[in-house]
Amino acid sequence: MPQSSRSATPRPMSVLFISALLVIEGLAVLAYAFTYALQLGEAGPLGMGARIFMLLLIIVGGVWQLLVAHHFFRARAWTRAAALMWQIFQIILAIPYFQTDPAMAWLWLVPAALIVVLLFDPRTTAFLGDRPRSESS
């Protein structure tokens, strides 16, 4: 389906919800990058070069998440794979926190699970152009 015909149809609520959650996740990663940058001068197990590399990696991850959110909102089908992989990593990283900080684990797990489920909603896949639209939706 051509991009112009996809953009002419209204976005399903699932697409709006996923895009909003992806933006929130991207901003949270950038907020973490800011707090990480504030702690660069403190003593730690990594050398300064490794700390700076880690900071750049965190910033790239946050910016990437915001780009995925933007392009998902604009109905680019490739973004489903990028969003899905991010959520899988988020779920994997959340599981160990259940033993030390259950609230943080749930803060990571619930949005990731919601996004994974909504990524495969028929209205979402139709909006992304992966399946034909039904006249009733």
KOLMARVO-269792 format. One record per atom (N, C-alpha, C): x, y, z; atom name; residue number from 1; residue in one letter. Coordinates in steps of 0.1 Angstrom, whole numbers, always signed. Each point is the difference from the previous one (the first is absolute). Layout:
N
REC;c1;c2;c3;kevo;kolza;vexfi
REC;X;Y;Z;CA;NUM;A
...
END
This chain:
137
REC;c1;c2;c3;kevo;kolza;vexfi
REC;+8;-12;+0;N;1;M
REC;-8;+12;+0;CA;1;M
REC;+9;+12;+0;C;1;M
REC;-3;+10;-9;N;2;P
REC;+9;+12;+0;CA;2;P
REC;-1;+8;+13;C;2;P
REC;+10;+7;+3;N;3;Q
REC;+1;+7;+12;CA;3;Q
REC;-11;+11;+1;C;3;Q
REC;-4;+6;-11;N;4;S
REC;-10;+11;+0;CA;4;S
REC;-13;-5;+4;C;4;S
REC;-4;-12;-4;N;5;S
REC;-13;-6;+4;CA;5;S
REC;+0;-4;+14;C;5;S
REC;+11;-4;+6;N;6;R
REC;+1;-4;+14;CA;6;R
REC;-1;+12;+8;C;6;R
REC;+6;+11;-3;N;7;S
REC;-1;+12;+8;CA;7;S
REC;-13;+7;-1;C;7;S
REC;-8;-3;-10;N;8;A
REC;-13;+6;-1;CA;8;A
REC;-10;-5;+10;C;8;A
REC;+2;-13;+5;N;9;T
REC;-9;-6;+9;CA;9;T
REC;+3;+4;+14;C;9;T
REC;-10;+1;+9;N;10;P
REC;+3;+3;+14;CA;10;P
REC;+9;-10;+7;C;10;P
REC;+8;+4;+9;N;11;R
REC;+8;-9;+7;CA;11;R
REC;-8;-7;+11;C;11;R
REC;+2;-13;+1;N;12;P
REC;-7;-7;+11;CA;12;P
REC;+5;+4;+13;C;12;P
REC;-8;-1;+11;N;13;M
REC;+4;+3;+13;CA;13;M
REC;+13;-8;+4;C;13;M
REC;+1;-12;-4;N;14;S
REC;+11;-9;+3;CA;14;S
REC;+13;+7;-5;C;14;S
REC;+0;+6;-12;N;15;V
REC;+12;+6;-5;CA;15;V
REC;+3;+13;+8;C;15;V
REC;-10;+7;+4;N;16;L
REC;+3;+12;+8;CA;16;L
REC;+5;-4;+14;C;16;L
REC;-5;-10;+6;N;17;F
REC;+4;-5;+13;CA;17;F
REC;+15;-5;-1;C;17;F
REC;+3;-8;-10;N;18;I
REC;+13;-6;-2;CA;18;I
REC;+10;+12;-2;C;18;I
REC;-3;+9;-9;N;19;S
REC;+9;+11;-2;CA;19;S
REC;+2;+8;+12;C;19;S
REC;-10;+3;+8;N;20;A
REC;+2;+7;+13;CA;20;A
REC;+9;-7;+9;C;20;A
REC;-2;-13;+2;N;21;L
REC;+8;-8;+9;CA;21;L
REC;+15;+0;-5;C;21;L
REC;+2;-1;-13;N;22;L
REC;+13;+0;-5;CA;22;L
REC;+7;+13;+2;C;22;L
REC;-7;+11;-1;N;23;V
REC;+6;+13;+3;CA;23;V
REC;+4;+1;+15;C;23;V
REC;-9;-5;+8;N;24;I
REC;+3;+0;+15;CA;24;I
REC;+12;-8;+3;C;24;I
REC;+1;-12;-6;N;25;E
REC;+12;-8;+2;CA;25;E
REC;+12;+7;-5;C;25;E
REC;+0;+6;-12;N;26;G
REC;+11;+7;-5;CA;26;G
REC;+5;+11;+9;C;26;G
REC;-10;+8;+5;N;27;L
REC;+3;+11;+9;CA;27;L
REC;+6;-5;+13;C;27;L
REC;-5;-12;+5;N;28;A
REC;+5;-5;+12;CA;28;A
REC;+15;-5;-2;C;28;A
REC;+3;-5;-11;N;29;V
REC;+14;-4;-3;CA;29;V
REC;+9;+13;-1;C;29;V
REC;-5;+10;-6;N;30;L
REC;+8;+13;+0;CA;30;L
REC;+1;+6;+14;C;30;L
REC;-10;-1;+8;N;31;A
REC;+1;+5;+14;CA;31;A
REC;+11;-8;+7;C;31;A
REC;+0;-13;-2;N;32;Y
REC;+10;-9;+6;CA;32;Y
REC;+14;+5;-5;C;32;Y
REC;+1;+3;-13;N;33;A
REC;+13;+4;-5;CA;33;A
REC;+5;+13;+7;C;33;A
REC;-10;+9;+3;N;34;F
REC;+4;+12;+7;CA;34;F
REC;+5;-3;+14;C;34;F
REC;-7;-8;+7;N;35;T
REC;+5;-4;+14;CA;35;T
REC;+13;-7;-1;C;35;T
REC;+2;-8;-10;N;36;Y
REC;+13;-8;-2;CA;36;Y
REC;+11;+10;-2;C;36;Y
REC;-3;+11;-9;N;37;A
REC;+10;+10;-3;CA;37;A
REC;+4;+8;+13;C;37;A
REC;-9;+2;+9;N;38;L
REC;+3;+7;+12;CA;38;L
REC;+9;-8;+9;C;38;L
REC;+0;-13;-2;N;39;Q
REC;+9;-9;+9;CA;39;Q
REC;+12;-4;-7;C;39;Q
REC;+4;+6;-11;N;40;L
REC;+12;-5;-8;CA;40;L
REC;+13;+2;+9;C;40;L
REC;+1;+10;+8;N;41;G
REC;+12;+3;+7;CA;41;G
REC;+2;-8;+13;C;41;G
REC;-11;-8;+4;N;42;E
REC;+1;-8;+12;CA;42;E
REC;+9;-13;-3;C;42;E
REC;+5;-5;+11;N;43;A
REC;+8;-12;-1;CA;43;A
REC;-9;-12;-3;C;43;A
REC;+5;-9;-8;N;44;G
REC;-7;-12;-4;CA;44;G
REC;+8;-10;-7;C;44;G
REC;-5;-11;-3;N;45;P
REC;+8;-11;-6;CA;45;P
REC;+4;+2;-14;C;45;P
REC;-6;+9;-7;N;46;L
REC;+3;+3;-14;CA;46;L
REC;+10;+12;-1;C;46;L
REC;+8;+0;-10;N;47;G
REC;+9;+11;-3;CA;47;G
REC;-8;+11;-7;C;47;G
REC;+5;+12;-1;N;48;M
REC;-7;+11;-6;CA;48;M
REC;-4;-2;-14;C;48;M
REC;+9;-7;-8;N;49;G
REC;-4;-3;-14;CA;49;G
REC;-12;-9;-1;C;49;G
REC;+0;-10;+9;N;50;A
REC;-12;-9;+0;CA;50;A
REC;-13;+7;+4;C;50;A
REC;+2;+9;+10;N;51;R
REC;-12;+8;+5;CA;51;R
REC;-6;+9;-11;C;51;R
REC;+10;+7;-7;N;52;I
REC;-5;+8;-11;CA;52;I
REC;-7;-8;-11;C;52;I
REC;+6;-11;-3;N;53;F
REC;-6;-9;-10;CA;53;F
REC;-14;-4;+4;C;53;F
REC;-1;-4;+13;N;54;M
REC;-13;-4;+5;CA;54;M
REC;-10;+11;-1;C;54;M
REC;+4;+12;+4;N;55;L
REC;-9;+12;-1;CA;55;L
REC;-4;+2;-15;C;55;L
REC;+9;-1;-9;N;56;L
REC;-4;+2;-14;CA;56;L
REC;-9;-11;-5;C;56;L
REC;+2;-12;+5;N;57;L
REC;-9;-12;-3;CA;57;L
REC;-14;+3;+5;C;57;L
REC;-1;+5;+12;N;58;I
REC;-13;+2;+6;CA;58;I
REC;-7;+11;-7;C;58;I
REC;+7;+11;-4;N;59;I
REC;-6;+11;-8;CA;59;I
REC;-5;-5;-13;C;59;I
REC;+8;-8;-7;N;60;V
REC;-4;-5;-13;CA;60;V
REC;-12;-9;+2;C;60;V
REC;-1;-8;+10;N;61;G
REC;-12;-8;+3;CA;61;G
REC;-12;+8;+2;C;61;G
REC;+1;+11;+8;N;62;G
REC;-12;+8;+2;CA;62;G
REC;-4;+8;-13;C;62;G
REC;+9;+5;-7;N;63;V
REC;-3;+7;-13;CA;63;V
REC;-6;-10;-10;C;63;V
REC;+5;-12;+0;N;64;W
REC;-5;-11;-9;CA;64;W
REC;-15;-3;+4;C;64;W
REC;-2;-1;+13;N;65;Q
REC;-14;-3;+4;CA;65;Q
REC;-10;+11;-4;C;65;Q
REC;+5;+13;+1;N;66;L
REC;-9;+11;-4;CA;66;L
REC;-2;+0;-16;C;66;L
REC;+10;-4;-7;N;67;L
REC;-1;-1;-15;CA;67;L
REC;-10;-11;-3;C;67;L
REC;+1;-11;+7;N;68;V
REC;-9;-12;-3;CA;68;V
REC;-14;+5;+3;C;68;V
REC;-2;+7;+11;N;69;A
REC;-14;+5;+3;CA;69;A
REC;-5;+9;-10;C;69;A
REC;+8;+9;-5;N;70;H
REC;-4;+9;-11;CA;70;H
REC;-4;-7;-13;C;70;H
REC;+9;-9;-4;N;71;H
REC;-3;-7;-12;CA;71;H
REC;-12;-10;+1;C;71;H
REC;-1;-6;+12;N;72;F
REC;-12;-8;+3;CA;72;F
REC;-13;+8;-2;C;72;F
REC;+0;+12;+6;N;73;F
REC;-11;+8;-1;CA;73;F
REC;-4;+4;-15;C;73;F
REC;+11;+0;-8;N;74;R
REC;-2;+3;-14;CA;74;R
REC;-2;-12;-9;C;74;R
REC;-3;-12;+7;N;75;A
REC;-4;-12;-7;CA;75;A
REC;+11;-7;-8;C;75;A
REC;+13;+1;+5;N;76;R
REC;+10;-8;-6;CA;76;R
REC;+1;-14;+5;C;76;R
REC;-2;-10;-8;N;77;A
REC;-2;-13;+4;CA;77;A
REC;+13;-6;+7;C;77;A
REC;+12;+5;-4;N;78;W
REC;+12;-5;+6;CA;78;W
REC;+1;+3;+15;C;78;W
REC;-7;+9;+5;N;79;T
REC;+1;+4;+14;CA;79;T
REC;-6;-10;+9;C;79;T
REC;-8;-9;-5;N;80;R
REC;-6;-10;+9;CA;80;R
REC;+12;-9;+5;C;80;R
REC;+9;-4;-8;N;81;A
REC;+11;-9;+4;CA;81;A
REC;+9;+7;+10;C;81;A
REC;+3;+13;-3;N;82;A
REC;+8;+8;+9;CA;82;A
REC;-6;+1;+14;C;82;A
REC;-13;+3;+0;N;83;A
REC;-8;+2;+13;CA;83;A
REC;-1;-13;+7;C;83;A
REC;-2;-11;-7;N;84;L
REC;-1;-13;+6;CA;84;L
REC;+13;-4;+6;C;84;L
REC;+11;+2;-6;N;85;M
REC;+13;-4;+5;CA;85;M
REC;+3;+8;+13;C;85;M
REC;-3;+13;+0;N;86;W
REC;+2;+8;+11;CA;86;W
REC;-8;-5;+12;C;86;W
REC;-12;-4;-2;N;87;Q
REC;-9;-5;+10;CA;87;Q
REC;+5;-13;+6;C;87;Q
REC;+5;-9;-9;N;88;I
REC;+5;-13;+5;CA;88;I
REC;+12;+3;+9;C;88;I
REC;+9;+9;-4;N;89;F
REC;+12;+3;+9;CA;89;F
REC;-5;+6;+13;C;89;F
REC;-10;+8;-1;N;90;Q
REC;-6;+6;+12;CA;90;Q
REC;-6;-10;+10;C;90;Q
REC;-7;-10;-6;N;91;I
REC;-5;-11;+8;CA;91;I
REC;+11;-8;+6;C;91;I
REC;+10;-3;-8;N;92;I
REC;+11;-8;+6;CA;92;I
REC;+7;+7;+11;C;92;I
REC;+2;+14;-2;N;93;L
REC;+7;+7;+11;CA;93;L
REC;-9;+2;+12;C;93;L
REC;-13;+0;-1;N;94;A
REC;-9;+2;+11;CA;94;A
REC;+0;-12;+9;C;94;A
REC;+1;-12;-5;N;95;I
REC;-2;-12;+8;CA;95;I
REC;+9;-1;+12;C;95;I
REC;+13;+3;+0;N;96;P
REC;+9;+0;+12;CA;96;P
REC;-4;+10;+10;C;96;P
REC;-7;+11;-4;N;97;Y
REC;-4;+10;+10;CA;97;Y
REC;-11;-5;+9;C;97;Y
REC;-7;-10;-3;N;98;F
REC;-10;-5;+9;CA;98;F
REC;+5;-4;+13;C;98;F
REC;+13;-4;+1;N;99;Q
REC;+6;-4;+13;CA;99;Q
REC;+5;+12;+8;C;99;Q
REC;+4;+11;-7;N;100;T
REC;+6;+11;+7;CA;100;T
REC;-9;+12;+1;C;100;T
REC;-8;+3;-11;N;101;D
REC;-8;+12;+0;CA;101;D
REC;-13;-4;-9;C;101;D
REC;-10;-6;+6;N;102;P
REC;-12;-4;-8;CA;102;P
REC;-7;+11;-6;C;102;P
REC;+0;+12;+6;N;103;A
REC;-7;+11;-6;CA;103;A
REC;+6;+4;-13;C;103;A
REC;+14;+0;+0;N;104;M
REC;+7;+4;-13;CA;104;M
REC;-2;-11;-10;C;104;M
REC;-1;-13;+4;N;105;A
REC;-2;-10;-9;CA;105;A
REC;-14;+1;-7;C;105;A
REC;-10;+4;+8;N;106;W
REC;-13;+2;-6;CA;106;W
REC;-1;+12;-9;C;106;W
REC;+8;+10;+3;N;107;L
REC;+1;+12;-8;CA;107;L
REC;+6;-3;-14;C;107;L
REC;+9;-9;-1;N;108;W
REC;+5;-5;-12;CA;108;W
REC;-8;-10;-7;C;108;W
REC;-6;-9;+7;N;109;L
REC;-7;-11;-6;CA;109;L
REC;-14;+4;-5;C;109;L
REC;-8;+7;+7;N;110;V
REC;-13;+3;-5;CA;110;V
REC;-1;+8;-13;C;110;V
REC;+8;+11;-2;N;111;P
REC;-1;+6;-13;CA;111;P
REC;+5;-9;-11;C;111;P
REC;+11;-7;+3;N;112;A
REC;+5;-9;-10;CA;112;A
REC;-10;-11;-5;C;112;A
REC;-7;-5;+10;N;113;A
REC;-10;-10;-3;CA;113;A
REC;-12;+6;-8;C;113;A
REC;-4;+12;+4;N;114;L
REC;-11;+6;-7;CA;114;L
REC;+4;+3;-15;C;114;L
REC;+13;+5;-2;N;115;I
REC;+4;+3;-14;CA;115;I
REC;+1;-13;-8;C;115;I
REC;+5;-11;+6;N;116;V
REC;+1;-12;-7;CA;116;V
REC;-14;-5;-5;C;116;V
REC;-9;+0;+9;N;117;V
REC;-14;-4;-3;CA;117;V
REC;-6;+9;-11;C;117;V
REC;+1;+13;+2;N;118;L
REC;-6;+9;-10;CA;118;L
REC;+7;+1;-13;C;118;L
REC;+13;-4;-1;N;119;L
REC;+7;-1;-13;CA;119;L
REC;-7;-10;-9;C;119;L
REC;-6;-10;+6;N;120;F
REC;-6;-10;-9;CA;120;F
REC;-15;+1;+0;C;120;F
REC;-6;+11;+4;N;121;D
REC;-14;+3;-1;CA;121;D
REC;-3;+1;-15;C;121;D
REC;-11;-6;-4;N;122;P
REC;-3;+0;-15;CA;122;P
REC;-1;+15;-5;C;122;P
REC;-5;+9;+8;N;123;R
REC;-1;+14;-5;CA;123;R
REC;+14;+6;-2;C;123;R
REC;+9;-4;+9;N;124;T
REC;+14;+5;-2;CA;124;T
REC;+6;-6;-12;C;124;T
REC;-1;-12;-2;N;125;T
REC;+7;-7;-12;CA;125;T
REC;-7;+5;-13;C;125;T
REC;-13;+3;+1;N;126;A
REC;-6;+5;-12;CA;126;A
REC;+5;+14;-3;C;126;A
REC;+1;+8;+10;N;127;F
REC;+5;+14;-1;CA;127;F
REC;+14;+0;-6;C;127;F
REC;+8;-9;+4;N;128;L
REC;+14;-1;-4;CA;128;L
REC;+1;-6;-14;C;128;L
REC;-11;-5;-6;N;129;G
REC;+0;-5;-13;CA;129;G
REC;+3;-15;-2;C;129;G
REC;+0;-7;+12;N;130;D
REC;+3;-14;-1;CA;130;D
REC;-12;-9;-3;C;130;D
REC;-11;+5;+1;N;131;R
REC;-12;-8;-4;CA;131;R
REC;-11;+9;-5;C;131;R
REC;-9;-5;-9;N;132;P
REC;-10;+8;-6;CA;132;P
REC;-9;+6;+11;C;132;P
REC;-5;+12;-2;N;133;R
REC;-9;+6;+9;CA;133;R
REC;-14;-6;-2;C;133;R
REC;-7;-2;+11;N;134;S
REC;-14;-4;-2;CA;134;S
REC;-8;+13;+1;C;134;S
REC;-11;+0;-6;N;135;E
REC;-9;+12;-1;CA;135;E
REC;-6;+3;+14;C;135;E
REC;-1;-10;+9;N;136;S
REC;-6;+2;+13;CA;136;S
REC;+9;+7;+10;C;136;S
REC;+14;+0;-2;N;137;S
REC;+9;+6;+9;CA;137;S
REC;+4;+13;-3;C;137;S
END
